[in-house]
Amino acid sequence: MVWTDDTSRHALRTLFQTAIDAADPRAVLSQHLPEKPTKGRCIVIGGGKSAALMAAALEDAWPDVALEGTVVTRYGHGAPTRRIEVIEASHPVPDANSERGALRLLERVRGLTADDLVIALMSGGASSLLAAPAPGLTLADKQAINRALLACGANITEMNCVRKHLSAIKGGRLAAAAAPARVVTLAISDVPGDNPAVIGSGPTVPDATTFAEARALIARYGITPPPSVAARLARDDDETPKPGSLPHAEFRLIATPMMALQAMAAKARSLGLTPLILGDALEGEAAIVGTTLAGIARSIRSHGQPVSAPAVLLSGGETTVTMTAAANGQGGRNTTFLLGLAIALDGAPGIWACAGDTDGIDGMAEIAGAILTPDTLHRARNAGRDARHDLARLDSHGFFGAVDDLIITGPTLTNVNDIRAILVA
């Protein structure tokens, strides 16, 4: 194949859609279900951007089971269900519906017996969508800490450590409330390393982190918490359930970033590209990761190492974007990554890229990501944009919008985190 601008763009969009399709609960959830319950009740609970579609997929897979329950998803991410209640709430900063939904889940699992089965449907976004404040805290307290964590550059594992210790539901507390009923969690991972305790802050999973670690993170990032939060984080006597304390709870991954990357690699081969998966858990400042991957792409182009062109570099994970005093634009991890990549490549020929969040939301805007081409910087200059200036302002959405290269998918109703693909012809 001749890798023109059109063919390269098409290939990259195809690869991105392949990643989304690989994590569609309608295609994968039924393969991971436990045996159907023969007695007792079957309670369905859940949270995350895919929770409603997962609930609908479960209803389709078990039409003859008397399902009941509640799931909480992001506004605009609902899906039609017949037996399972769907509540929509705010993400990434929780709102009153986040609190109402979390309390509803706790209500659903109380008073169960050993004959009952609880199916927990968890996916990315559940941490914000399930916001039941711990005793002594208010929703406003949790909102304030969420905003501070989002702005300081903390990674998802660090944020969730703090969230668990401010919650009545996270860090295994939901599974503890459901005892002695059997709890089977079906999860779509959006976190580096697929740690069950990090996905959605692990409401049904034992928690190895501590109040002391949460306090240390708050101090490390220079966050001044409200007095009520500081008092809560001093409550070492109310720790989350620790490993080994939830024997009635089982956890199953149904979709992960690596599964998506492997599906992309298979699709790349069918397109005549040699895929190289760099990893599913890349972290760090988004623009710096862009600079690093630019060096690998240049090596392929110039030296045929570590693979020969035509090739595609594939990676997943969650980078960070640290807010600065100059940050008065709009952007997200993926478009910031691409802006760093563009500056480092400086118009190098034969290299195209795309990056996007598989949930369809790069940051807080309804933009999934963007496409980068060899002439992006040239077209941007003609549109009056300066890449370095926009990077300093963290205005990557504005930059790629000016050259009409944003990827807008709308809610995909799944989430295996960020996916990056760099095509080298």
Beta strands, then each sheet from edge to edge (+ up, - down):
strand 1: 42-47
strand 2: 67-74
strand 3: 84-89
strand 4: 117-122
strand 5: 182-188
strand 6: 249-255
strand 7: 274-282
strand 8: 311-317
strand 9: 351-357
strand 10: 369-372
strand 11: 406-407
strand 12: 418-424
sheet 1: 3+ 2+ 1+ 4+ 5+ 6+
sheet 2: 7+ 8+ 12- 9+ 10- 11+
end
